[in-house]
């Protein structure tokens, strides 16, 4: 009752290439299409009905998305291996929810939604991994997430007319770190 019915169509293409034993790359493209066939109406307490189906969007699902990565074992010696990974994701804008409705002054209304932004995020990790004679693994890695410092909104929702403001959630800024991991 609260979700309606919808049709979705899509396509996903994936390409993996390993030109050398120590290098692999992969690219994936996803296409999503579809709309709501029926969505619950917005009904005011006085019984006034507003049809919402023509105004719905496909929530949290971009039309287009590309993901990619490459893994490169740069150096492999008895002292360990030096590995580099770069991965990323691009997606077109999308909407957070199917329809944002409210009742203002006793009348049902459909609110304008701000889309979640189109974005291209790039992450990287450089690690040195060493396996000890006892089979334990020591890994030291430097990494960066969203290294281009993309500013993007990932979710937004209106807190209704009574409260009068919108909630927006933004993605994390550029983040860097170092990990030291020892497994035993």
C-alpha positions as CSV (number, residue, x, y, z in Angstrom):
1,X,0.0,0.0,0.0
2,X,2.8,2.5,0.8
3,X,5.1,1.6,-2.0
4,X,3.0,1.4,-5.2
5,X,4.2,-0.6,-8.2
6,X,7.0,0.0,-10.6
7,X,8.8,-1.4,-13.6
8,X,12.6,-1.3,-13.9
9,X,14.9,-2.1,-16.8
10,X,18.6,-2.1,-16.9
11,X,21.8,-3.2,-18.5
12,X,25.2,-3.9,-16.9
13,X,28.4,-4.3,-18.9
14,X,31.7,-5.5,-17.4
15,X,35.1,-5.5,-18.8
16,X,38.1,-7.1,-17.0
17,X,41.6,-7.1,-18.5
18,X,44.8,-8.7,-17.1
19,X,47.6,-8.0,-19.5
20,X,50.2,-9.2,-16.9
21,X,50.2,-11.5,-13.9
22,X,50.7,-8.4,-11.7
23,X,48.2,-6.0,-13.2
24,X,44.4,-6.2,-13.4
25,X,41.9,-3.6,-14.4
26,X,38.1,-3.7,-14.5
27,X,35.4,-1.3,-15.7
28,X,31.7,-1.7,-15.1
29,X,28.8,0.3,-16.6
30,X,25.3,0.1,-15.3
31,X,22.2,1.6,-16.9
32,X,18.9,1.8,-15.0
33,X,15.6,2.9,-16.4
34,X,12.0,2.8,-15.1
35,X,9.2,4.6,-13.5
36,X,6.3,4.0,-11.1
37,X,3.2,2.6,-12.7
38,X,1.2,3.5,-9.5
39,X,2.2,5.3,-6.4
40,X,-0.1,6.0,-3.3
41,X,-1.9,9.3,-3.5
42,X,-1.3,12.2,-1.0
43,X,-4.5,12.5,1.1
44,X,-5.1,15.4,3.4
45,X,-7.0,14.8,6.7
46,X,-10.1,16.5,5.2
47,X,-10.1,13.8,2.5
48,X,-8.7,15.9,-0.4
49,X,-6.7,13.6,-2.7
50,X,-3.8,14.5,-4.9
51,X,-2.4,11.9,-7.4
52,X,1.3,11.5,-7.0
53,X,2.2,8.9,-9.7
54,X,3.1,11.5,-12.4
55,X,5.5,13.3,-10.1
56,X,7.5,10.3,-8.8
57,X,11.1,9.6,-9.4
58,X,13.2,6.5,-9.0
59,X,14.7,7.0,-5.6
60,X,18.4,6.3,-4.9
61,X,19.1,4.8,-8.3
62,X,21.0,6.9,-10.9
63,X,20.4,6.4,-14.6
64,X,24.0,5.8,-15.3
65,X,26.9,4.5,-13.2
66,X,30.5,3.6,-14.0
67,X,32.9,1.9,-11.6
68,X,36.5,1.0,-12.2
69,X,39.7,-0.1,-10.6
70,X,43.2,-1.3,-11.3
71,X,45.4,-3.4,-9.0
72,X,49.1,-3.4,-9.7
73,X,51.7,-5.5,-7.8
74,X,54.6,-3.1,-8.6
75,X,57.3,-5.1,-6.8
76,X,57.4,-8.7,-5.5
77,X,60.5,-9.8,-3.5
78,X,61.3,-12.0,-0.6
79,X,61.0,-8.9,1.7
80,X,57.4,-8.4,0.6
81,X,55.3,-6.9,-2.2
82,X,54.5,-3.3,-3.1
83,X,50.9,-3.0,-4.3
84,X,48.9,-0.1,-5.7
85,X,45.2,0.2,-6.2
86,X,43.1,3.0,-7.7
87,X,39.3,2.7,-7.8
88,X,36.6,5.1,-8.6
89,X,32.9,5.6,-9.3
90,X,31.0,8.0,-11.4
91,X,27.2,8.3,-11.3
92,X,24.6,10.6,-12.7
93,X,22.3,12.6,-10.4
94,X,19.5,10.7,-8.6
95,X,16.7,11.5,-6.2
96,X,16.6,10.4,-2.6
97,X,13.0,9.3,-2.4
98,X,10.2,8.6,-4.9
99,X,8.0,11.5,-3.9
100,X,8.1,14.1,-1.2
101,X,4.5,15.0,-0.2
102,X,3.0,17.2,2.5
103,X,-0.2,18.8,3.6
104,X,0.0,22.6,3.9
105,X,-3.1,24.7,4.9
106,X,-5.2,21.6,4.7
107,X,-4.3,20.9,1.1
108,X,-2.0,18.1,-0.2
109,X,1.1,19.3,-2.0
110,X,4.0,17.7,-3.7
111,X,7.3,19.3,-2.7
112,X,10.2,19.9,-5.1
113,X,13.1,17.6,-4.5
114,X,16.7,18.5,-4.9
115,X,18.6,15.7,-6.6
116,X,21.6,14.0,-5.1
117,X,24.5,15.3,-7.1
118,X,26.3,13.7,-10.1
119,X,29.7,12.7,-8.8
120,X,33.0,11.2,-9.6
121,X,34.9,9.8,-6.7
122,X,38.5,8.5,-6.8
123,X,40.3,6.5,-4.1
124,X,43.8,5.0,-3.9
125,X,45.8,2.8,-1.7
126,X,49.6,2.0,-1.8
127,X,50.6,-0.9,0.5
128,X,53.7,-2.9,1.4
129,X,52.7,-6.5,2.4
130,X,55.2,-8.9,4.1
131,X,54.5,-12.5,5.0
132,X,56.7,-13.7,7.9
133,X,58.2,-17.2,8.1
134,X,55.4,-18.1,10.6
135,X,52.7,-17.3,8.0
136,X,51.8,-14.0,9.6
137,X,51.1,-10.9,7.5
138,X,52.4,-7.4,8.1
139,X,50.8,-4.7,5.9
140,X,51.6,-1.0,5.9
141,X,49.4,1.1,3.7
142,X,48.8,4.7,2.8
143,X,45.4,5.5,1.4
144,X,43.2,8.3,0.2
145,X,39.5,8.5,-0.4
146,X,37.8,11.1,-2.6
147,X,41.2,12.3,-3.4
148,X,39.9,15.0,-5.8
149,X,37.9,16.4,-2.9
150,X,34.6,16.2,-4.7
151,X,31.8,18.1,-2.9
152,X,28.5,16.2,-3.4
153,X,25.1,15.7,-1.8
154,X,24.2,12.0,-1.3
155,X,20.7,12.4,0.3
156,X,18.1,15.1,0.9
157,X,14.7,15.1,2.4
158,X,12.3,17.9,3.4
159,X,11.1,17.8,7.0
160,X,7.7,18.9,6.0
161,X,6.0,22.3,6.0
162,X,5.4,22.4,9.8
163,X,9.1,22.3,10.5
164,X,10.1,24.2,7.4
165,X,13.6,23.0,6.6
166,X,15.4,20.4,4.5
167,X,17.9,17.9,5.6
168,X,20.8,17.3,3.3
169,X,23.6,14.8,3.8
170,X,26.9,15.4,2.0
171,X,29.6,12.9,1.2
172,X,32.9,12.8,3.0
173,X,35.6,15.2,1.8
174,X,39.1,14.1,0.8
175,X,40.3,11.7,3.5
176,X,43.8,10.3,3.9
177,X,45.3,7.8,6.3
178,X,47.9,5.1,7.1
179,X,47.1,1.6,8.2
180,X,49.4,-0.8,9.9
181,X,48.0,-4.3,10.1
182,X,49.5,-7.4,11.6
183,X,47.6,-10.7,11.4
184,X,48.5,-13.7,13.5
